[in-house]
Amino acid sequence: MSIESKISEKLTIFLSETHQVPELSFEFQATRKEFEGDITLVVFTLLKFIKTNPVALGNEIGAFLVEHIEEVNDFNVVKGFLNLSLSDAYFLKELKSIVEAANFGVETSSTEGVMVEYSSPNTNKPLHLGHVRNNLLGFSVAEILKASGKKVYKTQIINDRGIHICKSMLAWQKFGHGETPESTGLKGDKLVGSYYVKFDEVYKSEIAELIASGMEEKEAKAKAPSLVEAQEMLRKWEQGDEAVVSLWKKMNQWVYDGFQETYERMGVDFDKNYYESDTYLLGKDNINEGLAKGIFFQKEDGSVWIDLTEDGLDEKLVLRSDGTAVYMTQDIGTAIQRAMDFDVNGMVYTVGNEQDYHFKVLFLILKKLGYDWAEQLYHLSYGMVDLPSGKMKSREGTVVDADDLMDEMKSTAKAISQELGKLDGLSEEEKESLYEIIGLGALKYYILKVDPKKRILFNPEESVDFQGNTGPFIQYTHARIQSILRKAPNFDLASLGEYNFELKEKEVIKQLQQFPSVIQQAAKNYSPALVCNYVYDLVKEFNSFYQNVSILGADTDTHIGLRVALASEVAGVIKKAMGLLGIQVPDRM
């Protein structure tokens, strides 16, 4: 039982007997640094039940708790706040329980399942900066949900069909001269992406020629030969033309192989891939069922709609007049298919904020169709990521490529590490490995520490800083602790009967205690930023402890042993917290 629960239990009985108040819920918070105490009870919230002076009530409750709860040994009242000081025995017991916990902070998996979708790229170009934020967010939220006790399934839907795919295929067919990833030495996604850019160059040139010949711009865009050929290729694909389908499979596989390299380097994975080429026909039967139930309605032209005006939205098309699906149709069918494929109670969609309205409509339609799990759908909406050089466009070949960004992060980490002399004494092989770990850690932490809904201006050099709220600062602290542990003597904390704690030691234990609740809160809010904030605060608290209290140079073996145990637990929590963010922490730096 937590100290808050123990206090609440005793206090409920006390206030019922002395003030005849009903059972209450009590508000606790960490005591502010400028006041003495370890935990604070907010007295203000009790005044609507007990008509008295808050200071008088605080003193009355404080005196009662000191007498009846052995862990509380002192108190002070500041206005409507009762600050409670906890005993050394309490802190020793708490540290022991943290050390003895099999996997402190992490809940064992329950039967409650949730699916997290992220990445969801197109197969006509490499992953880019926007995909980086998407993947890092989705993967981290999946790991946090897993640590909170959920059974998690990671998935992506790959947009592997449509006119944009045919544009790359057509350009390769016309200008590629049979080149392959093997013959060029290019990753497959980059090779295919280069032909998407090539198509756009040719297409624009054709439009310019048609306009010069006297054609209106709108007509020129529609009649440009390359676009007409791409549209014909799409029709052939839909009809199952053997040659087109064979080319489509070959070029898509090049892209999948390229994506996999990027995912592995980024440290993200998936339990199942869905492909739009399989799912684009889903949803039609569900629309027809909803039509029969009166959830949808049909217009004179045969198109099917849903009227959401009473829900504060508008009318939404769900099936075209010719019976073909729109994206909403596919998304309805895919969600239902996933619920059949996996035993899930909810789904998380990691998609940029430009799709906010789409997901409001999707979730509402699924609720109206009567699916219980539709109550547990969440759109993990996020803002764009910009670099100091500004926004980029993939059609023009100026996209911020994910692989290039990771290369740049490694180079930046190398330059800054060398300048500071941080990795002196390590072999070249060890240094190269650490440049990668530091660079990617800096990238991931910088992106994940920001609330997902906010737009980010990402500055690579600012992110690779060994001071401040950065990934490398936290990684360096972990390495520092490992250095201490390598020199530390063995010590049996379990045999320690009593200990007089220093203030700095207590502060670190209090910070460690918060880890389980931070995981639950981060899971509830789908927010890796909460984990970032927590681990940064923990590292700051440890560094303050490290600078003010000697660990290996302490006066007694008992002090050395306890402080080493404390440092070890901090390192363990740093590693777990950073792991939830997809970030490695090295043992040497």
N, C-alpha and C positions, 0 to 999 in steps of 0.2 A: 504494500500500500504506500502511495506517495505521501510525502509530508503534508501536501495540500489536502489530500483526502482525509488524512488522520485529523488535521486541524478542523476541517469542515464537519466531520462526524461528531467530535467532542463539542464544537461550538453550537451545533444545531440543538443538542440536548440542553446545553447551558442557557442559551437564549430563550428556548421554549419554557424552561423552568423559571427563569428570572424576569423575562419580559413578555411571556405568553405570545411569542411570535410564531408564525407557521414555519415549516421547513423552508430554508432559503438556499439559494446558490450563492457562493461567496466568490468575490473577484480577487485573485492574487496576481502579483507582478513582481519582477525582480526589483530589489531595492536600488534606488538610484545611487550612483557612485558617491555623491556628496554626503550621503547619510549613512549612519552606522546601521548594519543589519544585513540579512541575507535574503529574506523574503518579506514582501509587504502585503498586508491585507488592506483593501480599500474599504474604509469605514463609511464613506459617504453613501454608498448604495444601501446601507442598513437604516439610514435615518428616516426613510418613508414608513418603516415599520416600528422604529423606536424613536420617539420624540424626545431627543436630548441633545446635549452639546457633543459634537463629534470627538473632541479631545477627551472629554470625560468618558465617552463610550469606549474610545480606543484604550484608555488607561484601564478601564474595567476588564475589557477582553484580554489585554496584554497580561495583567496580573493573573487572570484565570489560566491562561495558557502556560505561563511559566510554572505554575503550581501543578498543573495536570498533564502536561506533555513533556516527557523527559528530554526530547530533542530541543525544546525551546528553553534557552537559559537567560535571555534578557530581551528587553523591548524598549522602544522609544516611540513617541507619537509626534508627528509633524502634521498639524492641521487635521485633515481627515484621513491620514495614512498611518497605519500601525506597522512599524518596522520591527521585524522579529529577528533576533540573533540566534543562530542554531549552534548546537554543541559540537565540539571536536569529535565526539563519539559518532554523531550523525554523519559528519563528513567522511570519517574513516569507513563507516559502514557503506556509504554510497560509493566510495572509490573501490572498495572490495567488490561490490556488486557489479560495477562496470567492468572490472578486470575479469571477473568470473563469468560474465555473460558470454554465451557461445558466439553470438554475432551481434554485439551491442548495437541497438538502434534499428536493426532490420527485422521485420516481421516475417514469419514463415508464410509461404504461399497458401492462400485460401482457395476455395472453389470458385470464388467470384472472379469471372473473367472479363477482361477489357481488351479491345483491339485498338492499337495506335497506328494510324496511317501517316507516313511521311515520305519525303523525296518525290515520288510520282513524276518522273521526268518524261520528256519527249525523246524519241529515238532519232531525232534529226540533228542533235547537237550535244556537245559535252555538258557536264554539270557545271553550273556557274555559281557566282557569289550568292545569289538568292537561294540556290539549292543548299549551299553551305549552312546558312542560318536554319533553313527548313530541316535538314538532316540532324544538325546538332540539337535543335529543340525537340524534335520528335523522338530521337534516340534517348535523350536525357529524361524526358517526361516518361517514356516507357520504363526506364531503369528506376526512376523514382517511384512510379506506381508499383513496380515489382517489389521494391524494398518496403513499401507500405503494406504489403501483404496480398496484393492482387495477382491473379494469374494473367500474364500479359502476352499478347500475340502482336508481333511487329509485322507490318505489312506495307506494301506500296502498290499502287496501280500504275502500270507503265503505259504511257500514251504512245502506242506503237502502230497506229493506223491514222489515215486521214490525209488531206491534201499536203500538209507540211512534210510528211514522210515521203510522199511521192515526189516532191520537189527535189529532195536530196538524191533519191533514186534516179530520177530523170537526168539530173546534172552529171551524176557519175556515169550513167549509161552513155551520155553524149560526149563527155570530156575526160573521163577517167582513164581511158586506154587500158582498162583491166587492172589498174593498180590495186593493191591490197595493203592491209596493215603490215604484213610481213615484207612486202616489196619496198614499202616506203619507210618502215621503221616508226610509223606513227601509231599511237593508240587508236583503236578502231573508232571510238566516239569522236576523236579529233578529225580523223580522215573523213568520216561521214559529214561532220559539221562543216568542213571546208567546202563541201559540195552544196550544202544549203546556202552558204554565202555566195558561191559561184552562181547558183540559180538566181539569186536576188540581183546580182550584177547584170546578168544577161536579160532578166525580166525588165529591169529599169531601162536598159539600153533599148529594148524593143518598144517600150512605152514611148520613150523619147522620139524614136523614129516614126511611130504612128501619129503622134501629135504633130510632128514636123510635116507630115503628109496631109494634115488638115483634119485629123480625127479629134473629137472631144476627149478630154482626159479620162472621163469615167468609162467611155466606150473602149478607149485604148487599153486601159487596165484589164478590161474583161476579155478583149480579143487578142492580147499579146500571145504569139504562138507558143511560147514556153508554158504559160498558164493553161492554155487549151490542151496541150499535150499532157500536162500533169493531171488535169481533170479526167482526161481519157484513161490515163494509167490507173487512177483511183477507181474508175468504173470497171476496168478490167480486173482489178484486185477484188472488188466486191463480187464479181462474177466468177472468181476462182481461176482466172487465167493462169495456166501452169508456169509460163515464163516469168510473169510479173510476180507471182507468189514466191517463186524460187529466188528471184532477186531480192525481194522483200525479206525473206528469211535470212539470206546470206548477209545483207547489210545490217539488219537488226542484230544478228549475232555478233558482228564486229562491235557494235555499240554496247551490247550487254557485257562483253569481255572488257571493254574499256571502263564501263561503269564500275564493274567489280573491283578493278584495280584501285579506283578512286575511293570506293566505299571501304575497302580494306585499309587503305592508308588513313582515311578519316576515322576509322574505328567504329563504323556503324554496320549493323546487320539486319536481316529480315527473316521472319519465319515463313512467310509466303508472299509470292509475287502474284498479283492479278494483272491481266493484260487487257487493254481496251479492245483488242481484236477479238477477245472472248466475251467481253461484257457489254459491247455496244448494242447487242440485240436484247439484253436483259431489260426488264421493266415494262415491256409492252403488255404482258399478261397481267401484271399488277395494276396497270392503268385500266385495263378492261374490267378487272374485278372491281376497282374503285368506281368506275363508270356505272356498273350495275347497281352498286350500293348508293349511288347518288352523291358520292364524294367529289367526282369530277362531272363536268357537263360538256356537251358537244355543240359546237357552233354550226351554222348552216354549211360552211365549206368542208365540214367533216373533221376539223381540228378539235382536239380535246384540251380542256382548260380546267383550272381550279380557281375558285373565287375566294380569295383570302382577305377581302376588304374589311370584313368584320373583325379580323385579327390584326388590323392596322397595316396590312400589306396591300398587294394589288392582285389582279388576275394574272395567272401564270400559265403559259403554254406547256403542256406535258407530252403532246403528241401532234405532229404536223398533219395537215389535211391529207397528205399522201400516205399517211400511216407510218412515216419514218420517225425515229426517236430524236429527241433533243438531249443535251447533256443531263438535264434534270431527270429524264426518263431512265437513262443509264445509271445515274447515281442512286435512284430509288431501287432499281433492280439489284445493283451491286451490294447495297447495304443489306437488303433482304437475303441475298445469296451468302454474304459473309456470316450473318446470324445463323444460317443453316449449316455452314461449314464449320463454325466454331461455337462453343458454348460460351457466349459472351453476354454480359449484362449491360454493356455500353461500348461506345466507340469514340475515339478521339481523332479528329481530322486536322492535321497540321498543314494549313493552307494560308497563303498571304491574305492580308486584310481587304484586298480588292474583291474577295469572294464572300464578304460578310453577309450580304443580302442573300446570296445563293443558298448559304447554309441555314439561314433563318427559315427560308421557304422549304428546303429539303427536310429539315427536322420536323417542321409543322405538318407537312404532308404525311410523313411516316407515322406521326402521332395520330392523325386523322384516319389513317389506314388501320389503326388499332394494334400496333406493335408495342408491347410493354417496354422493350429495351429502348424505344425511341425517347423515353424520358431521360435516358442516360447518355445522350449524344452531346458531344462538346466540340466546338470549332476552336482549335488552338490557333487563333488569328495572330499574325505577326506583321510588323512593319518592314519596310525595305531596308537594305543595307547599302550605304554609299561609301565609296572611297573618296579621299580628298580630290581625286581627278574627276569625280562626278558620275552620273548615271551612264550605264553602258547598254548597248542593244546587240542582241545576238545576230539579227539579220545582216548587220553590217560588219560582222566579224570582229567587233570591238568589245565583246563580252569579257567580263572578269572571270576567267576560267578557274575552276576550283583547283585543278592541279597546279596551275601557275601560282595561285594565291598561296597554296601550301609550300611550294618551292620558295616563294618570297619570304614566308614566315620563317622557314628554316635558315635562309640566308641572313635575315635580320637578327635572328637569335644568335647566329654565329658571329656576326659583326659586333654585336653588343657584348656578348660573352668574352670575346677576345679583347675588346677594349677595356673591360673591367677586370680581366684576368681571373674570371670566375672558375674556369675549368683547367687551370694550370695543374700540371702533375698527372693528368689523365692521358691515356694513349690516344692516338688519332682516331682509332676505331670507336673508342668510348666517347670521344668528343662528338663525332658525327652522329652517333645514336642520340646523344643528349641534345644536340642542336635540333633534331627532329622532335624530340619529346618536349623541349622548351618552346619551340616555335608553334607547334600545334596546341600545346597547353595554353599558350598566350592567346591564340586565335579563339579557341573554344571558350575560355573563361571570359574574354572581353565581350563576346557575343552573348553568352548565357547570363552574365551578371545584369544585363539590361532587361527590364520588363518586356516580354514579347511584343506587346502592343506598340511599343515605341520604335520609331525609326532610329537607325544607328548610323553614325558617321564613323566608320572603322579606320583607325590609324594604326598601321602595323608597328611602327616604332614605339608608339605610346603603349601598345599592348605588351611589348617585351621590355618590361621595366622590373628590376629586381627589388624595387621599393613601391609601396602603395598597394592599391586594390587590384592586383594583377595575378595571373596564373603563375608566372615565374617566382614572384615573392612567396607564394604559398608552397610551390615546389621546393624552393630553397630552404624554407623552414623545415619541411619534412626531411630533407637531406641532412640538415644540421642536427635534428633529433637522432637520426640513424647513426650519425657520427658519435654522438654521446653514448648511444646504446652499445656500440661496438666496444667501447672502453669500460662499460659499466660492469660491476661485480654482480653475481647472482644474489637474489634476495627473495625471501618468502613472505610476501605481503600478508598472506592468509594467517600467518602466525603472530602478526602484530596485534597486541591487545589494546594499546592506547597510543595517542600521538597528539602533541600540541601543534596545531596548524598555524602557519603564517597566513596573513591575509591574502597574499598572492597565490598561495596554494589553493585556498578556498575558492578564489575567483575562477581558477582554471577548472576545478571540479564542477562549479555551478555552470560553466559554459559547456562542459561535456554533457551534463545532465540534460541539456536542451535538445541534444541530437535526435532522439526518437520522435519528439513532438515536431521538430523541424521537418523531418521526413514526411510525417502525416500531413502537416500543413502544406508543404510543397506539393504533395500528391493531390490534396483537396483543391488547391488553386492552380494545378498544372503549371507550376512555376519553378524552373531551375534557378531563377534569380534568388529565391529564398535560401536555397542551399549555398549559393555563392556568398550571399551576405553572412550566413552563419559561419562558413569555414574561414572567411576573412576575419570575422570577429574572434573566432577561436585562435587563429594564428596570432593576431594582435595581442590577445590575452596571454598566450604562451610566451611570446617574445618579451612582454613586460615582466613576466615571471622569471624568464631566463636572465634578463638584464639585472634584476634586483635580488635574486636568490641563487646562491651557488648550488649547483647540483652535485657534480662529482667532487667538489671541494668542500662539501658540508662538514660540520664538526663531528657528526657521529655516523656510524654505518646505517643506523635506522633512518636518519634524515636522507642519506644518499639513496638508500633503497626505496623509500617512499617516493622521492622526487623522480627517480628513474622510472618507477612504475607509472607515475603520473605522465611523464614525458612519453613513455611508450604508448599509453592510451591515447594521448593527443595525436601521435603519429598514426595510430590505427584509424582514428576517426577522420583525420585529414585524408588518408588513403581511400576510405569508404566514400566520403563526401565527394572527393574529386572523381572517384570512379563513377558515381551517379551522373557526373557531368561528362563522362567519357574521356577524362584526363588522367594520364599516367603521372605518377610521382616517383622520381628517381631516388635511389638510396645514397647516391654520391653526386655532388655538384661542386 
